[in-house]
Amino acid sequence: MLTLQSDLHGNHLLGALPSHEWQALAPDLELVNLRAEQLLCDSGQRIHHVYFPTTAVISLLSTMEDGGSVELTAVGREGMTGVPILTGGETMPSRVQVQHAGFAYRMSAQALRQHFARSDMLRRLMMLYMHALLTQIAQTAACNRHHSLSSQLCRWLLSETDRVASNELAVTQQRIADMLGVRREGITEAAGKLHDQGLIHHNRGRIQVLDREGLEARACECYRLVRSEFDRLLPRLRQAETVA
């Protein structure tokens, strides 16, 4: 059981709640350690738990009949999984799988529904988050269709370092290719150019961002658009807490 609101600050959604709201949620939150590639919920399965990541990053994956998959979006400390249960759904349309190992708060789907039904503040918070999440998914789809692989890679690296709050990622080029739904050779070429330009350093399953401003300059507008939407969300949450 959580006793201090500071315990929740690793997740932006939970940390945005006023004290009386997080005190109501705290008994139903369990801190869990998630391992890389752990399957939390498969496509079409009933949602039993939702997760509020603190240091973990969780991918929502669309899987194809041939076994291939592509990342629709990822969820880190800025959000939560299991949104369909708040809109009347019972199952996940996509696979929910841990991308980067770390910690998250877990809550049963039933408990979240109960809190969602009783709390106006929590409903406003979740609606704002769902709006930002839909923007992110839609922009990612447009990006994958219209922008160069180099721009997509820059966007992906920037978004991932935001989620883990670090300039270093433990990820292989094959893993990035799987997330973007492209061939590994394309990622190898694009990453090699960024390495030669001094923007990143990559070696043996690790990528370090050396020049973030340079990477942002080479990323497409999708990264800035999605980030600005989440940045716009947080001040509104703080304002809502003030007037609650």
C-alpha positions as CSV (number, residue, x, y, z in Angstrom):
1,M,0.0,0.0,0.0
2,L,1.2,3.5,-0.9
3,T,1.5,6.1,1.9
4,L,3.0,9.1,0.2
5,Q,1.9,10.9,-3.0
6,S,5.6,11.2,-3.9
7,D,5.5,7.4,-4.4
8,L,3.3,8.0,-7.4
9,H,5.3,10.7,-9.1
10,G,7.1,8.2,-11.2
11,N,4.0,8.0,-13.3
12,H,2.7,11.4,-14.6
13,L,-1.0,10.5,-14.5
14,L,-1.0,9.2,-10.9
15,G,1.2,12.1,-9.8
16,A,-1.2,14.6,-11.3
17,L,-4.0,13.6,-9.0
18,P,-4.9,15.7,-5.9
19,S,-4.2,14.1,-2.5
20,H,-7.7,12.9,-1.8
21,E,-7.8,11.1,-5.2
22,W,-4.5,9.3,-4.9
23,Q,-5.3,8.3,-1.3
24,A,-8.5,6.6,-2.7
25,L,-6.5,4.8,-5.4
26,A,-3.5,3.8,-3.4
27,P,-4.9,0.6,-1.7
28,D,-5.6,-0.8,-5.2
29,L,-2.1,-0.1,-6.6
30,E,0.6,-2.7,-6.6
31,L,4.2,-2.0,-7.6
32,V,5.4,-4.7,-10.0
33,N,8.7,-5.4,-11.7
34,L,8.2,-6.1,-15.4
35,R,10.7,-8.0,-17.5
36,A,11.6,-7.3,-21.1
37,E,9.3,-8.9,-23.7
38,Q,6.8,-10.0,-21.0
39,L,3.3,-10.4,-22.5
40,L,0.8,-8.5,-20.3
41,C,-2.3,-9.1,-22.5
42,D,-2.7,-10.6,-26.0
43,S,-4.8,-9.2,-28.7
44,G,-8.5,-10.2,-28.2
45,Q,-7.9,-11.2,-24.5
46,R,-10.0,-9.9,-21.7
47,I,-8.3,-7.0,-19.8
48,H,-7.7,-8.1,-16.2
49,H,-5.2,-5.4,-15.2
50,V,-4.1,-2.0,-16.2
51,Y,-0.5,-0.7,-15.8
52,F,0.9,2.7,-14.9
53,P,4.6,2.5,-15.9
54,T,7.2,4.4,-13.8
55,T,10.5,3.1,-15.4
56,A,9.2,0.4,-17.7
57,V,8.1,1.0,-21.3
58,I,5.2,-1.0,-22.7
59,S,4.4,-1.5,-26.4
60,L,1.0,-1.8,-28.0
61,L,1.6,-4.1,-31.0
62,S,-0.6,-4.9,-34.0
63,T,0.1,-8.6,-35.0
64,M,-0.5,-10.0,-38.5
65,E,-1.6,-13.5,-39.6
66,D,2.0,-14.2,-40.8
67,G,3.3,-13.6,-37.3
68,G,4.7,-10.1,-38.0
69,S,4.0,-7.2,-35.8
70,V,4.3,-3.4,-35.7
71,E,4.2,-1.0,-32.8
72,L,1.1,1.2,-32.7
73,T,2.4,3.2,-29.8
74,A,4.3,2.8,-26.6
75,V,3.4,3.8,-23.1
76,G,5.9,5.0,-20.5
77,R,5.7,7.1,-17.4
78,E,3.4,9.5,-19.1
79,G,0.5,7.1,-19.3
80,M,-1.3,3.8,-18.8
81,T,-2.4,0.7,-20.6
82,G,-5.9,-0.8,-20.8
83,V,-7.8,2.3,-22.0
84,P,-10.6,0.3,-23.7
85,I,-12.0,-0.7,-20.3
86,L,-12.8,3.0,-19.7
87,T,-14.7,3.3,-23.0
88,G,-16.9,0.2,-22.6
89,G,-14.6,-2.4,-24.0
90,E,-13.6,-5.7,-22.3
91,T,-10.7,-6.8,-24.5
92,M,-7.5,-5.4,-26.0
93,P,-7.5,-4.9,-29.8
94,S,-3.7,-5.0,-29.7
95,R,-1.0,-7.0,-28.0
96,V,0.4,-5.4,-24.8
97,Q,4.1,-6.4,-24.3
98,V,6.9,-4.9,-22.2
99,Q,9.5,-3.2,-24.4
100,H,11.9,-2.0,-21.7
101,A,12.1,-3.8,-18.3
102,G,11.3,-1.7,-15.2
103,F,8.6,-1.0,-12.7
104,A,4.9,-0.1,-13.1
105,Y,1.9,0.2,-10.8
106,R,-0.7,-2.5,-11.5
107,M,-4.4,-2.2,-10.8
108,S,-7.2,-4.6,-11.5
109,A,-9.5,-3.5,-14.3
110,Q,-12.5,-3.8,-12.0
111,A,-11.0,-1.4,-9.4
112,L,-10.2,1.2,-12.1
113,R,-13.7,1.0,-13.4
114,Q,-15.1,1.7,-9.9
115,H,-12.7,4.6,-9.3
116,F,-13.5,6.0,-12.8
117,A,-17.3,5.8,-12.1
118,R,-17.1,7.7,-8.7
119,S,-14.5,10.4,-9.5
120,D,-15.1,13.4,-11.8
121,M,-11.4,14.4,-11.5
122,L,-10.2,10.9,-12.6
123,R,-12.6,10.9,-15.5
124,R,-11.3,14.3,-16.7
125,L,-7.7,13.1,-16.3
126,M,-8.3,9.9,-18.3
127,M,-10.2,11.7,-21.0
128,L,-7.3,14.2,-21.5
129,Y,-4.9,11.3,-21.6
130,M,-7.0,9.3,-24.1
131,H,-7.1,12.4,-26.4
132,A,-3.3,12.7,-26.3
133,L,-2.9,8.9,-26.9
134,L,-5.2,9.0,-29.9
135,T,-3.1,11.9,-31.3
136,Q,0.0,9.9,-30.8
137,I,-1.3,6.7,-32.5
138,A,-2.7,8.7,-35.5
139,Q,0.5,10.7,-36.0
140,T,2.6,7.5,-35.8
141,A,0.5,5.9,-38.5
142,A,0.9,9.0,-40.7
143,C,4.6,9.1,-40.0
144,N,5.2,5.5,-40.9
145,R,3.5,6.1,-44.3
146,H,4.9,9.5,-45.3
147,H,8.3,10.1,-43.7
148,S,11.7,8.7,-44.4
149,L,13.1,5.9,-42.3
150,S,15.8,8.2,-41.0
151,S,13.1,10.6,-39.7
152,Q,11.1,7.8,-38.2
153,L,14.2,6.5,-36.4
154,C,15.0,9.9,-35.0
155,R,11.4,10.2,-33.8
156,W,11.5,6.8,-32.2
157,L,14.8,7.4,-30.4
158,L,13.6,10.7,-29.0
159,S,10.3,9.3,-27.8
160,E,12.0,6.3,-26.1
161,T,14.6,8.4,-24.3
162,D,11.8,10.6,-23.0
163,R,10.0,7.6,-21.6
164,V,13.0,6.1,-19.9
165,A,14.4,9.5,-18.8
166,S,17.8,8.5,-20.1
167,N,20.0,9.2,-23.1
168,E,20.9,5.5,-23.3
169,L,18.7,2.7,-24.5
170,A,19.2,-1.1,-24.3
171,V,17.8,-2.1,-27.6
172,T,19.0,-3.9,-30.7
173,Q,18.6,-2.7,-34.3
174,Q,16.5,-5.8,-35.0
175,R,14.1,-4.7,-32.2
176,I,13.8,-1.2,-33.6
177,A,13.1,-2.7,-37.0
178,D,10.3,-4.8,-35.6
179,M,8.8,-1.9,-33.8
180,L,8.8,0.2,-37.0
181,G,7.8,-2.7,-39.2
182,V,10.8,-2.3,-41.5
183,R,13.8,-4.4,-42.5
184,R,16.8,-4.5,-40.1
185,E,19.1,-3.4,-43.0
186,G,17.3,-0.1,-43.3
187,I,17.7,0.6,-39.6
188,T,21.4,-0.4,-39.8
189,E,22.0,2.1,-42.6
190,A,20.0,4.9,-40.9
191,A,21.6,4.4,-37.5
192,G,25.1,4.2,-39.2
193,K,24.6,7.7,-40.7
194,L,23.4,9.1,-37.4
195,H,26.5,7.6,-35.7
196,D,28.8,9.0,-38.4
197,Q,27.2,12.5,-37.8
198,G,28.0,12.2,-34.1
199,L,24.3,12.2,-33.1
200,I,24.3,8.7,-31.5
201,H,26.6,6.0,-30.5
202,H,25.5,2.4,-31.0
203,N,27.3,-0.8,-30.0
204,R,26.2,-4.3,-29.0
205,G,22.6,-3.8,-28.4
206,R,22.9,-0.3,-26.8
207,I,22.2,3.1,-28.3
208,Q,23.3,6.4,-26.7
209,V,22.0,9.8,-27.8
210,L,25.0,12.1,-27.9
211,D,23.4,15.2,-29.5
212,R,19.7,15.5,-28.7
213,E,19.3,18.9,-30.4
214,G,20.8,17.5,-33.6
215,L,18.5,14.5,-33.4
216,E,15.5,16.7,-33.0
217,A,16.5,18.8,-36.0
218,R,16.6,15.7,-38.2
219,A,13.3,14.3,-36.8
220,C,10.1,14.9,-38.6
221,E,7.4,17.1,-37.1
222,C,5.6,14.1,-35.7
223,Y,7.8,14.0,-32.6
224,R,7.2,17.7,-31.8
225,L,3.5,17.5,-32.4
226,V,2.9,14.5,-30.1
227,R,5.2,15.9,-27.4
228,S,3.5,19.3,-27.5
229,E,0.1,17.5,-27.0
230,F,1.3,15.8,-23.9
231,D,3.0,19.0,-22.7
232,R,-0.4,20.8,-23.2
233,L,-2.1,18.0,-21.2
234,L,0.0,18.4,-18.0
235,P,-0.6,22.1,-17.3
236,R,-4.3,21.4,-17.7
237,L,-4.0,18.6,-15.2
238,R,-2.2,20.9,-12.7
239,Q,-4.9,23.5,-13.2
240,A,-7.6,20.9,-12.6
241,E,-5.9,19.9,-9.4
242,T,-5.8,23.5,-8.2
243,V,-9.5,24.0,-8.7
244,A,-10.6,20.6,-7.5
